[in-house]
Amino acid sequence: MLFNLTDVVRMVEPEKLIHRVASYLKNNQAVKPPSWAMFAKTSVARTEPPRSPDWWFVRAASVLRKLYVKGPLGVSRMRKFYGGRHRVGMMPPRFASGGGAAVRKIMQQLEKAGLVSTVPRKGRTLTPAGVKLLEQAARSLLSKK
């Protein structure tokens, strides 16, 4: 089966693609959770840290997919994607950005692994190796259908 290269990643369900790429990142040790990852909340809007022990790899795969779909992004724009509804006591809820330390550290680790590169004044974008990783994972998911 031949697919258009730009549509392969978008044709697959995001959750399945993210879990496939997360398992790849975990098995190949491309990223490693820091020692504080098990205690850190992912946003001000959250009350507890993530319960899944693999949340760091899932977030890294999600960052890769966001970079593929949305183009060059910086940490501040990524924080908006991972934010949520913040309950402030009796006041009406409002939006709060996600935590920046986890996103920043993940982007640095992906850059060290050669999957992401820095574009001056724009943020970070995928390298050809990162694009290849996502497209291969998407093709393998599409071929299973």
N, CA, C and O of each residue as an XYZ file, in Angstrom:
580
protein
N       0.827     -1.180      0.000
C       0.000      0.000      0.000
C       0.874      1.248      0.000
O       1.824      1.347      0.777
N       0.557      2.182     -0.858
C       1.282      3.436     -0.912
C       0.436      4.538     -0.304
O      -0.751      4.661     -0.605
N       1.049      5.336      0.550
C       0.360      6.439      1.202
C       1.118      7.720      0.928
O       2.332      7.712      0.727
N       0.382      8.823      0.924
C       1.015     10.125      0.833
C       1.792     10.357      2.131
O       1.245     10.160      3.216
N       3.044     10.766      2.037
C       3.902     10.869      3.217
C       3.372     11.846      4.262
O       3.563     11.628      5.459
N       2.717     12.907      3.837
C       2.265     13.890      4.813
C       0.989     13.463      5.521
O       0.665     14.008      6.576
N       0.263     12.510      4.973
C      -1.021     12.122      5.552
C      -0.945     10.877      6.423
O      -1.915     10.571      7.117
N       0.142     10.162      6.417
C       0.213      8.883      7.120
C       0.007      9.067      8.619
O      -0.776      8.341      9.231
N       0.691     10.016      9.204
C       0.590     10.216     10.650
C      -0.791     10.721     11.033
O      -1.299     10.386     12.104
N      -1.401     11.519     10.174
C      -2.729     12.057     10.476
C      -3.843     11.033     10.263
O      -4.938     11.195     10.801
N      -3.582      9.991      9.493
C      -4.601      8.976      9.213
C      -4.782      8.008     10.378
O      -5.831      7.374     10.495
N      -3.789      7.887     11.227
C      -3.812      6.932     12.331
C      -4.416      7.612     13.560
O      -4.278      8.822     13.739
N      -5.082      6.829     14.397
C      -5.600      7.375     15.652
C      -4.428      7.852     16.501
O      -3.467      7.108     16.699
N      -4.494      9.082     17.006
C      -3.360      9.637     17.759
C      -2.968      8.798     18.969
O      -1.779      8.635     19.243
N      -3.939      8.267     19.693
C      -3.624      7.514     20.903
C      -2.817      6.257     20.594
O      -1.864      5.935     21.304
N      -3.198      5.550     19.534
C      -2.468      4.332     19.169
C      -1.054      4.663     18.709
O      -0.100      3.970     19.061
N      -0.927      5.727     17.920
C       0.394      6.128     17.438
C       1.286      6.544     18.603
O       2.459      6.176     18.649
N       0.740      7.303     19.533
C       1.529      7.776     20.668
C       2.005      6.596     21.513
O       3.157      6.576     21.946
N       1.138      5.615     21.753
C       1.552      4.461     22.550
C       2.588      3.611     21.817
O       3.473      3.037     22.451
N       2.490      3.524     20.498
C       3.486      2.775     19.719
C       4.851      3.464     19.797
O       5.870      2.811     20.024
N       4.864      4.769     19.609
C       6.129      5.512     19.656
C       6.681      5.524     21.084
O       7.896      5.466     21.272
N       5.805      5.598     22.091
C       6.257      5.588     23.480
C       6.950      4.273     23.821
O       7.967      4.268     24.515
N       6.409      3.169     23.339
C       7.057      1.881     23.607
C       8.409      1.804     22.902
O       9.349      1.215     23.436
N       8.520      2.389     21.710
C       9.804      2.438     21.014
C      10.820      3.261     21.813
O      11.964      2.843     21.993
N      10.386      4.438     22.292
C      11.294      5.300     23.053
C      11.754      4.628     24.338
O      12.900      4.789     24.758
N      10.851      3.873     24.962
C      11.200      3.196     26.206
C      12.175      2.042     25.945
O      13.158      1.887     26.670
N      11.908      1.238     24.918
C      12.760      0.086     24.625
C      14.147      0.488     24.141
O      15.130     -0.184     24.454
N      14.238      1.578     23.381
C      15.530      2.010     22.847
C      16.237      3.006     23.745
O      17.321      3.481     23.406
N      15.651      3.326     24.871
C      16.218      4.248     25.848
C      16.624      5.571     25.213
O      17.677      6.124     25.530
N      15.780      6.074     24.312
C      16.040      7.369     23.690
C      15.819      8.500     24.690
O      16.520      9.511     24.651
N      14.855      8.334     25.576
C      14.614      9.301     26.647
C      14.544      8.549     27.969
O      14.167      7.378     28.015
N      14.910      9.234     29.033
C      14.853      8.644     30.375
C      14.175      9.633     31.303
O      14.492     10.822     31.268
N      13.256      9.173     32.127
C      12.649     10.102     33.089
C      13.658     10.508     34.154
O      14.402      9.662     34.651
N      13.696     11.787     34.512
C      14.603     12.207     35.584
C      14.106     11.697     36.935
O      13.001     11.164     37.035
N      14.914     11.861     37.954
C      14.568     11.331     39.273
C      13.325     11.986     39.860
O      12.626     11.360     40.656
N      13.031     13.228     39.487
C      11.890     13.935     40.037
C      10.589     13.643     39.298
O       9.534     14.118     39.720
N      10.628     12.882     38.217
C       9.436     12.677     37.372
C       8.311     11.943     38.093
O       7.141     12.169     37.786
N       8.631     11.086     39.028
C       7.573     10.335     39.707
C       6.814     11.189     40.723
O       5.735     10.801     41.171
N       7.368     12.347     41.088
C       6.724     13.211     42.073
C       6.090     14.447     41.461
O       5.280     15.103     42.117
N       6.428     14.785     40.231
C       6.033     16.054     39.628
C       4.621     16.005     39.063
O       4.213     15.034     38.426
N       3.888     17.087     39.318
C       2.600     17.249     38.654
C       2.878     17.788     37.253
O       3.904     18.429     37.028
N       1.981     17.535     36.324
C       2.202     17.993     34.956
C       1.603     19.365     34.694
O       1.826     19.946     33.632
N       0.843     19.890     35.649
C       0.227     21.196     35.484
C      -0.235     21.712     36.838
O      -0.416     20.935     37.775
N      -0.424     23.011     36.940
C      -0.988     23.605     38.144
C      -2.427     23.133     38.321
O      -2.930     23.038     39.441
N      -3.075     22.840     37.208
C      -4.480     22.439     37.237
C      -4.675     21.009     37.746
O      -5.805     20.617     38.035
N      -3.624     20.239     37.859
C      -3.728     18.859     38.341
C      -3.571     18.817     39.847
O      -2.898     19.664     40.433
N      -4.198     17.823     40.476
C      -4.069     17.697     41.926
C      -3.026     16.664     42.313
O      -2.502     16.718     43.426
N      -2.709     15.726     41.430
C      -1.746     14.670     41.737
C      -0.821     14.442     40.547
O      -1.147     14.819     39.421
N       0.327     13.825     40.796
C       1.194     13.450     39.669
C       0.564     12.311     38.869
O      -0.341     11.645     39.372
N       1.012     12.072     37.646
C       0.455     10.974     36.847
C       0.650      9.630     37.540
O       1.670      9.400     38.189
N      -0.322      8.756     37.401
C      -0.257      7.450     38.052
C       0.499      6.418     37.229
O       1.061      5.472     37.782
N       0.518      6.590     35.922
C       1.194      5.635     35.047
C       2.709      5.751     35.216
O       3.248      6.857     35.199
N       3.394      4.630     35.376
C       4.849      4.716     35.490
C       5.528      5.100     34.165
O       6.679      5.536     34.167
N       4.830      4.942     33.050
C       5.395      5.252     31.731
C       4.953      6.613     31.201
O       5.058      6.860     30.000
N       4.469      7.490     32.052
C       3.922      8.748     31.566
C       4.973      9.602     30.870
O       4.637     10.364     29.964
N       6.234      9.492     31.270
C       7.289     10.293     30.654
C       7.457      9.928     29.173
O       7.641     10.805     28.329
N       7.393      8.630     28.869
C       7.556      8.174     27.490
C       6.338      8.539     26.645
O       6.470      8.881     25.470
N       5.162      8.465     27.246
C       3.936      8.846     26.539
C       3.959     10.336     26.227
O       3.572     10.746     25.133
N       4.407     11.144     27.176
C       4.480     12.591     26.937
C       5.519     12.902     25.865
O       5.307     13.794     25.044
N       6.632     12.182     25.860
C       7.667     12.395     24.838
C       7.135     12.047     23.452
O       7.403     12.761     22.485
N       6.385     10.955     23.353
C       5.796     10.579     22.069
C       4.752     11.607     21.635
O       4.634     11.917     20.449
N       4.006     12.128     22.588
C       3.016     13.152     22.280
C       3.691     14.428     21.799
O       3.189     15.084     20.886
N       4.811     14.786     22.393
C       5.571     15.955     21.947
C       6.057     15.755     20.516
O       5.992     16.674     19.700
N       6.542     14.556     20.213
C       6.981     14.272     18.835
C       5.834     14.444     17.846
O       6.005     15.048     16.787
N       4.664     13.909     18.197
C       3.522     14.013     17.293
C       3.079     15.473     17.122
O       2.748     15.894     16.014
N       3.074     16.237     18.209
C       2.702     17.659     18.130
C       3.677     18.416     17.230
O       3.259     19.264     16.442
N       4.958     18.121     17.340
C       5.944     18.780     16.484
C       5.732     18.415     15.029
O       5.941     19.247     14.147
N       5.320     17.180     14.764
C       5.052     16.747     13.389
C       3.846     17.483     12.823
O       3.893     17.973     11.695
N       2.775     17.565     13.589
C       1.513     18.118     13.099
C       1.528     19.641     13.062
O       1.073     20.238     12.086
N       2.047     20.282     14.117
C       1.934     21.737     14.252
C       3.160     22.513     13.805
O       3.122     23.743     13.779
N       4.246     21.838     13.452
C       5.421     22.546     12.961
C       6.355     22.963     14.071
O       6.257     22.439     15.180
N       7.274     23.904     13.805
C       8.215     24.304     14.847
C       7.471     24.918     16.032
O       6.659     25.827     15.862
N       7.757     24.415     17.232
C       7.103     24.892     18.449
C       8.135     25.084     19.540
O       9.128     24.361     19.610
N       7.889     26.066     20.389
C       8.719     26.278     21.560
C       8.049     25.710     22.800
O       6.940     25.180     22.727
N       8.712     25.819     23.915
C       8.202     25.274     25.169
C       6.917     25.987     25.583
O       5.987     25.341     26.065
N       6.850     27.301     25.406
C       5.663     28.041     25.846
C       4.417     27.631     25.064
O       3.333     27.532     25.640
N       4.555     27.393     23.769
C       3.392     26.930     22.990
C       3.018     25.511     23.366
O       1.835     25.173     23.389
N       4.014     24.664     23.664
C       3.730     23.288     24.074
C       3.006     23.255     25.412
O       2.141     22.406     25.626
N       3.348     24.170     26.316
C       2.687     24.212     27.615
C       1.186     24.425     27.462
O       0.404     23.914     28.264
N       0.781     25.164     26.453
C      -0.648     25.408     26.236
C      -1.376     24.125     25.859
O      -2.537     23.941     26.226
N      -0.710     23.242     25.135
C      -1.347     21.986     24.733
C      -1.580     21.068     25.929
O      -2.536     20.293     25.940
N      -0.712     21.154     26.933
C      -0.793     20.244     28.071
C      -1.392     20.890     29.314
O      -1.290     20.336     30.408
N      -2.010     22.043     29.162
C      -2.674     22.712     30.272
C      -4.071     22.165     30.482
O      -4.445     21.146     29.900
N      -4.836     22.843     31.311
C      -6.193     22.383     31.574
C      -6.972     23.365     32.413
O      -6.529     24.486     32.666
N      -8.125     22.933     32.834
C      -9.042     23.746     33.611
C      -8.578     23.802     35.061
O      -8.463     22.775     35.730
N      -8.316     25.006     35.532
C      -7.793     25.198     36.887
C      -8.903     25.711     37.790
O      -9.487     26.767     37.546
N      -9.181     24.947     38.832
C     -10.201     25.343     39.806
C      -9.542     26.220     40.862
O      -8.589     25.799     41.517
N     -10.048     27.440     41.026
C      -9.451     28.390     41.959
C     -10.449     28.677     43.071
O     -11.018     29.767     43.120
N     -10.669     27.729     43.956
C     -11.574     27.932     45.084
C     -12.988     28.238     44.634
O     -13.581     27.481     43.864
N     -13.521     29.333     45.108
C     -14.905     29.699     44.804
C     -15.046     30.415     43.463
O     -16.156     30.539     42.947
N     -13.948     30.884     42.898
C     -14.017     31.594     41.629
C     -14.298     30.621     40.493
O     -14.057     29.421     40.627
N     -14.803     31.131     39.380
C     -15.005     30.245     38.227
C     -13.674     29.680     37.734
O     -12.640     30.339     37.848
N     -13.696     28.472     37.190
C     -12.442     27.891     36.697
C     -11.900     28.666     35.507
O     -12.647     29.292     34.755
N     -10.573     28.609     35.354
C      -9.944     29.252     34.207
C      -8.800     28.371     33.717
O      -8.383     27.437     34.402
N      -8.307     28.676     32.541
C      -7.260     27.868     31.926
C      -5.922     28.131     32.594
O      -5.587     29.272     32.914
N      -5.157     27.058     32.803
C      -3.794     27.165     33.312
C      -2.880     26.343     32.406
O      -3.219     25.222     32.025
N      -1.737     26.897     32.069
C      -0.771     26.196     31.213
C      -0.182     25.003     31.937
O      -0.168     24.950     33.166
N       0.304     24.049     31.164
C       0.967     22.888     31.729
C       2.353     23.259     32.256
O       2.850     24.357     32.010
N       2.952     22.346     32.967
C       4.282     22.585     33.518
C       5.331     22.628     32.421
O       5.279     21.848     31.470
N       6.276     23.537     32.555
C       7.277     23.706     31.513
C       8.505     22.833     31.684
O       9.180     22.526     30.701
N       8.812     22.426     32.910
C      10.044     21.672     33.152
C      10.019     20.328     32.438
O      11.015     19.926     31.838
N       8.894     19.632     32.499
C       8.798     18.316     31.856
C       8.918     18.452     30.340
O       9.644     17.688     29.703
N       8.212     19.414     29.764
C       8.257     19.602     28.309
C       9.658     20.001     27.868
O      10.168     19.493     26.870
N      10.280     20.911     28.613
C      11.626     21.374     28.266
C      12.632     20.233     28.331
O      13.453     20.066     27.429
N      12.563     19.449     29.403
C      13.504     18.342     29.577
C      13.292     17.276     28.495
O      14.258     16.715     27.978
N      12.035     17.002     28.155
C      11.743     16.022     27.105
C      12.294     16.503     25.769
O      12.897     15.725     25.029
N      12.090     17.784     25.455
C      12.611     18.308     24.187
C      14.138     18.240     24.151
O      14.722     17.951     23.106
N      14.782     18.503     25.280
C      16.237     18.411     25.329
C      16.706     16.971     25.121
O      17.694     16.728     24.428
N      15.992     16.021     25.726
C      16.368     14.616     25.560
C      16.137     14.150     24.123
O      16.949     13.404     23.576
N      15.031     14.587     23.508
C      14.763     14.216     22.123
C      15.795     14.843     21.185
O      16.167     14.253     20.171
N      16.252     16.044     21.538
C      17.289     16.690     20.730
C      18.602     15.930     20.839
O      19.320     15.776     19.852
N      18.916     15.453     22.048
C      20.128     14.666     22.255
C      20.059     13.334     21.513
O      21.079     12.817     21.057
N      18.837     12.777     21.394
C      18.642     11.509     20.694
C      18.655     11.677     19.180
O      18.683     10.687     18.450
N      18.635     12.922     18.698
C      18.690     13.169     17.260
C      17.337     13.170     16.585
O      17.272     13.098     15.358
N      16.249     13.248     17.340
C      14.911     13.241     16.755
C      14.345     14.645     16.575
O      13.399     14.840     15.811
N      14.914     15.618     17.271
C      14.432     17.000     17.248
C      15.631     17.912     17.066
O      16.724     17.621     17.551
N      15.419     19.028     16.359
C      16.482     20.022     16.219
C      15.912     21.407     16.501
O      14.703     21.624     16.414
N      16.795     22.337     16.838
C      16.385     23.696     17.167
C      16.402     24.562     15.920
O      17.355     24.525     15.141
N      15.341     25.344     15.734
C      15.266     26.337     14.673
C      15.334     27.700     15.351
O      14.475     28.009     16.178
N      16.327     28.524     15.028
C      16.454     29.809     15.716
C      15.203     30.673     15.572
O      14.645     30.811     14.483
N      14.776     31.250     16.696
C      13.639     32.167     16.780
C      12.290     31.519     16.448
O      11.290     32.227     16.331
N      12.239     30.208     16.296
C      10.985     29.517     15.986
C      10.641     28.465     17.030
O       9.470     28.282     17.362
N      11.640     27.778     17.544
C      11.400     26.689     18.481
C      12.132     25.435     18.034
O      13.247     25.497     17.517
N      11.492     24.313     18.239
C      12.095     23.041     17.829
C      11.225     22.373     16.783
O      10.005     22.539     16.759
N      11.884     21.610     15.913
C      11.192     20.888     14.858
C      11.789     19.487     14.753
O      12.852     19.212     15.309
N      11.099     18.614     14.041
C      11.579     17.245     13.881
C      12.716     17.174     12.866
O      12.735     17.910     11.880
N      13.643     16.290     13.124
C      14.685     15.988     12.156
C      14.150     14.905     11.221
O      13.102     14.322     11.501
N      14.839     14.626     10.128
C      14.392     13.520      9.267
C      14.280     12.188     10.012
O      13.429     11.364      9.677
N      15.126     11.971     11.012
C      15.044     10.731     11.796
C      13.750     10.692     12.608
O      13.132      9.635     12.741
N      13.340     11.841     13.151
C      12.090     11.905     13.906
C      10.874     11.700     13.020
O       9.922     11.020     13.404
N      10.910     12.295     11.827
C       9.810     12.113     10.876
C       9.724     10.657     10.458
O       8.633     10.095     10.360
N      10.867     10.049     10.212
C      10.905      8.640      9.797
C      10.332      7.737     10.886
O       9.580      6.809     10.590
N      10.681      8.004     12.135
C      10.171      7.215     13.256
C       8.646      7.274     13.324
O       7.989      6.240     13.445
N       8.085      8.477     13.245
C       6.625      8.624     13.308
C       5.933      7.978     12.113
O       4.903      7.323     12.267
N       6.497      8.162     10.931
C       5.861      7.601      9.738
C       5.945      6.078      9.709
O       5.007      5.420      9.261
N       7.043      5.516     10.174
C       7.134      4.051     10.236
C       6.133      3.486     11.232
O       5.507      2.459     10.967
N       5.976      4.146     12.374
C       5.005      3.687     13.365
C       3.584      3.789     12.810
O       2.758      2.904     13.034
N       3.310      4.869     12.090
C       1.978      5.046     11.508
C       1.710      4.009     10.417
O       0.610      3.464     10.330
N       2.712      3.741      9.593
C       2.539      2.733      8.536
C       2.300      1.344      9.123
O       1.480      0.586      8.606
N       3.005      1.008     10.190
C       2.820     -0.297     10.806
C       1.414     -0.417     11.394
O       0.818     -1.494     11.362
N       0.889      0.672     11.925
C      -0.491      0.657     12.451
C      -1.520      0.549     11.328
O      -2.539     -0.129     11.465
N      -1.237      1.230     10.210
C      -2.166      1.175      9.071
C      -2.151     -0.196      8.408
O      -3.187     -0.665      7.936
N      -0.996     -0.839      8.366
C      -0.926     -2.143      7.714
C      -1.622     -3.222      8.527
O      -2.022     -4.247      7.974
N      -1.776     -3.009      9.837
C      -2.470     -3.984     10.672
C      -3.971     -3.994     10.452
O      -4.639     -4.993     10.719
N      -4.509     -2.863      9.957
C      -5.967     -2.766      9.754
C      -6.466     -3.639      8.683
O      -7.666     -3.656      8.409
